[in-house]
């Protein structure tokens, strides 16, 4: 489910579940989190994350997305990527939908192939993403684009993602690897320090009251009748009928 290779000082982590378009399940989240840690421990000074086949990551495995265990595994993995003390480049070789967009957001930099596609269609199925994801999307892509993606479930192709700033460079996996190799030659303590400051300055911790309120709203989505309706609609292969309860 994960391929790990080392190119000089660059660790390449490839999601290898092409039969599911690299959809994330609990096991794959755990393996990806462990792969990030082991690559850094093994001396990698930069990481590239990409997908095998035609998709970067098609999202969450719908067989597990409705479980609390999946959410715990997903967010532990995403924060392991964000907190890694080395630059992480997402080489988006195809669609990155839902949790795939979240994985791209967790990286420091993004290189997108022409076939890349981004979207967070949670409102279509009665799910929700956490406040960190929403804030990070708005910081990277801009508030207006984040609203279009989250409130209207619009998708961004590679060109639009580049225009709004969500993607830093156009290119293939080889281009991402070459960029990561350049960063791997830089002073590692300086890079780690800069990454930490960027994360803390631009994504400061919410106040306890704000965090509690937003967490309650997030959990409320997952405990709602609409959440249950989305799950039933998927099982019954029909469009959901949401009531806002």
Steps between C-alpha positions, in 0.01 A plus 500: 500500500806725537816510291803664660815589312797724576658715232818635658351713779141503374251246626221416255179360649252364248143404580465162335137402496416561133202264497333745742653807334718531812202563729604530864389241749613463860792272415628726222481805729705315763754385243538845351552655843760235582670546162544873562655435840729223380619700199598794720662269755691337214660829400270637230527878479195542279199286414284455193155346536319379190261231377537192284283482189278776369391650837689677773234405756130470424405574861392294794400139459122528536492166677680658796447876475196492728698365797672692780805275463544620143487864601760442772731321255450763230578802715796332670645436154429852370666664799799266471550636148458862610722460807782315322821707550584480130334645187219281368402532134173353375538381141136502394493268202121485467178563693541594868146499635377534858768349722728517195469877499562495875821304443612751237423783743706335773811512281718811494500534122301357212598407144201415280482307177247614234264222617493624861160580646408628846170493686346460845146370434408444865178704470376255237516204738432655840857487630728780619870580513663641811575872560871447428423380146266792431748757630791346310301494176406866544860597579639323194228549239335818628173553682288528187633178349461319832136611514439374147658164580330449838164675462430428133707179468682642199804313370826661397696375202877537488490837323252657742685354799818663374329833440359520853828398664402156622765349271849650482626326187371307201674173425528128542647285776850544355463877532392467863797272567741747342359785710519292817861408417587871488345553843678195639833675441405802711590547867263257677482687832409824321237327288348326803493828692341690212234233455416505869467879509287504185267241652473678834474858371250437223307227679494605865314297757139600557402620843362223723149641468521527120647152468231353722220669306631399158574145611144471629364623166726256313389207715140613462520448125617143553223433752221659294201347326648628175812293564281192547304588188819529296606157616159348422491665158837352413390151608175536305675653199281810482539874541485611864216719628646731765276676753755703696460299820 
